[in-house]
């Protein structure tokens, strides 16, 4: 056999090997393959599976180990060692944005007395030295004396710093005299849909429902930088608990637009169903312009 025939034979053999190799490697590339899992699919039959393959953030397939490994390959193969794996959880009624905003301020949850609340405010002021002290989470029902507090102690400790402390349910504020003065609230102030609580005809510092708006008009708790951090912090907590979709019960247009813009830039990855707060401005806008519907966002023009 001359050199030319040998060369042709070798080339032919190489082509055959390459073709066979290609036919054997027609498996689709995945970013992740998980095997040996106790996987709950939550499909219509509530079937369980062992493995799945993922690409571009989406499931390619779910099934038995051998089926997945026959169809897909990946440099990232995880052995779940029979651990239980659930689909992303959905919170059907929460205050996702409120959670994030609360994380930016003084946390008063778990305060067992008004004295403990005051101690937390003092410590926060020493650590942060804020121009305005915002806090949330107190609940007088957790205290030995289950009555609304008064502002007297806060007036003595913080005569020049507005103190604004929201009750755990979001329906009441405890504020000091400095906050009341700057908000223009006194014993003659009238409010509809809320209450300015008084004792011996003096304002106690506790404001209920719409009366809180008189304070927030003067002391806006929100700015864009703070709101973005609030959303990202809330997302981090939700993801750590397996929540991948949340239904936020009560958002305004400003917040919904911010969430949508962050999702569009892939900065906020959690899926959101937004119940629009039933204010005149919100309803006028969404009833006229329609709801938002994207891959990660849906809205409804009602909240209760």
Secondary structure, 3 states (H helix, E strand, C coil): CCHHHHHHHHHHHHHHHHHHHHHHCCCEECCEEEECCEEECCCCCCCEECEEEEECCEEEEEECHHHHHHHEECCCEEECCCCEECCCEEEEEECHHHHHHHHCCEECCCCCCHHHHHHHHHHHHHHHCCCEEEEEEECHHHCCCCCCCCCHHHHHHCCCCEEEEEECCCCEEEECHHHHHHHCCCCCCCCCCEEEEEECCEEEEEEEECHHHHHHCCCCCCCHHHHHHHHHHHHHHHHHCCEEEEEEEEECHHHHHHHHHHHHCCCCCCEEEEEECCCHHHHHHHHHHCCCECCCEEEECCCC
